Amino acid sequence: MCGFAGIFGRDISNNVLSQMIQTMHHRGPDSQGTWSDRDAGIGLGHVRLAIQDLSPAGNQPMCSKSGRYVIAFNGEIYNHLSLRGDLEESGNEVRWRGSSDTETLLAAIESWGVESTLSRCVGMFAFGLWDKKLRTLTLARDRLGEKPLYYGWQNGIFLFGSELVALRAHPAFQREIDRDSLTLLLRYSTISSSYSIYKGISKLTPGSILVLEEGSIQQTISKYWSLRDVAEYGENNPYIGNDDEAIDKLDGILKQAVSNQMLSDVPLGAFLSGGTDSSTVVALMQSQSSVPIKTFSIGFHEKGYNEAEHAKKVANHLGTDHTELYVTSDQAMNVVSKLPQIFSEPFADVSQIPTYLVSQLAKQSVTVSLSGDGGDELFGGYNRHTWVGLIWGKIKFIPVPIRKLVVKAMLAISPANWDQIFHKLSVILPNSYHASLPGDKIHKLAGILASKSPTEIYKGLVSHWSNPSDIVLGSVEPITVINNESEWADLKNFENQQMYLDSVSYLTDDILAKVDRAAMSMSLETRIPMLDHRVVEFAWSLPTQMKIREGNGKWILKQLLYKYVPQQMMERPKMGFAVPIDSWLRGPLNEWAEELLTTNRLKQEGYFNPDAVRSMWLEHQSGRRNWQYCLWNILMFQAWLENQ
């Protein structure tokens, strides 16, 4: 795991390259290097976190054996040893200088070309590659977008790199905030798709290759892997085995993915929340290890937010070497001041705080940690995957005016009072109605009960501010995969459509960005076995009935987990990975937030409608409504802006 940056066009300076990569020292504290060709106008810089081949033979930028290619690479190729075998068997006489996957990748590109090589790679990655012969720059990103890659033209210079902070370090960078992109932050808590907070800077979409020729300003972008194609093919060509056969096959594929990702020359462990996804990954790790796997979890003293006790039970059952840390509110809130530096682009998923804390905890013992992310998107694990169809089936025949009266009644009770009601009823309610923080979910549900279609319900559930362009002055909300149905996969089943949309938006733009930035701020590499593309492709071939059954998601994944962990140990409501931001904003974070949201400040900065923001802030303070997510989106931009 590393970081890289590059310059293409003119005025190549190794000093500037060094300054760019120095901003990402946290991504690669073990070594750093630069390479440039002033005549060609290309420069690459790299900071290294040594994971495979700890010797200088793995340092970058790295030149290929023939000297034709130079690469700056971030990520891991998990099957690189088998790729070496394939190269040798095909008659290539390769004299390996070391044992790094970067060297393997370069040798493969020399033999097979970029696209053919990437189709054979199993891994997570982003890289910049210079071809001295064709005089072309190639940028590429892994299939699901685990590793970040920003790029764009600034004052006639093409800049690219792992984080925006590196691009900002170049003297040509203009720092012009894109108000249109800011609306996406308000709606989704992250700036989605190919956009960024700055005008002229984009994110390379997952599974893509960008090629830019010397002397040209027009880049070409092509796909070497498409989740849309995978989803459509899977639904049209479903797995035909029975339940037991499907469970066994998933066990084998996921176990192999976990085994591949346990390859490391440095200490390795795993995050363990005690939920289905992380417990499955840890169970498969421990089943293939002769020593206890190191596992890590964060606990909170606030009821409704603490998963540590569940994680400890799973760890004890599996026999892992478990470390837990109960975090006080003060410790968690101290992270808030670090967030603008950790996320060099505004980012407002409140679970960024515990993600940083568990990364900090893990880094004390390991350099690599496996994570259970991806299970919800692949196997129907979010409440909305089951709720949208259920809600629509209940309300579609009810006239909209009557629904609006119901909404008014639901909102008349505060979230805290709803929580108390559900707590009193919990002994008689079925498990499917048990939920963490039900009051927030009821208020969220109220916001979409007047919807006219399942599509509208889904869009409402994934949105925070419903009309962000009314809040961001001088803005027009851009097109994204969520609001442009022509980009949706051609799927008959709406549960599948939701899983697809979540995978190409929320997973890539939010979850993977959160995990990468939080962990890499601690120089910790994270790996995600669920996102091995072979696991993804098999998951998409499974009939929906094997994922969502009797109103419960992740059916097949849970059956797999029960082979390793008793079912009764896992039967509890889905909690997520959050902190009580709502109460913090009314209490210990009130002064900090108030300073960022004063009317005069909002007017002077000129990004937001002050009246709308202040009205929501005061309503939240009163306790009548919980606007934590909408307000946190605003506050994270304000805190980020203050640090520019």
Summary of the structure (lengths in Angstrom):
residues: 644
radius of gyration: 24.3
end to end distance: 26.4
largest distance: 75.2
contacts: 2251
relative contact order: 0.12
helix: 47%
strand: 16%
